[in-house]
Amino acid sequence: RQRQMCIRDSSCVLIAGNIYRRNKTRKTAAIALIVGALVMTGAMVLMNLVLTPIFLGTSMEEVIPMLMPAIIPFNLIKAGLNCAITFVLYKSISHLLKGE
């Protein structure tokens, strides 16, 4: 479970961070977070295809029909909320993250 969270979160952070690092504006931050959320969703879909059959004792063929009605929307909403919260809070706490 922890490894899954690490892969999911790092996929978003690495993409968004690399995009934002090149041009530190609000517009770039928004674009970076959107791209990061999409990459995070893609990573979670792949992980759900592998891990859901293991945890639920089902086959991958049973998980695939759940992608569009459940797995993808849930992960898009979750990633979108994470990124929206980050967008709103980042500036006010960035000095803490930078050690200033």
Summary of the structure (lengths in Angstrom):
residues: 100
radius of gyration: 15.6
end to end distance: 33.2
largest distance: 51.0
contacts: 263
relative contact order: 0.12
helix: 90%
strand: 0%
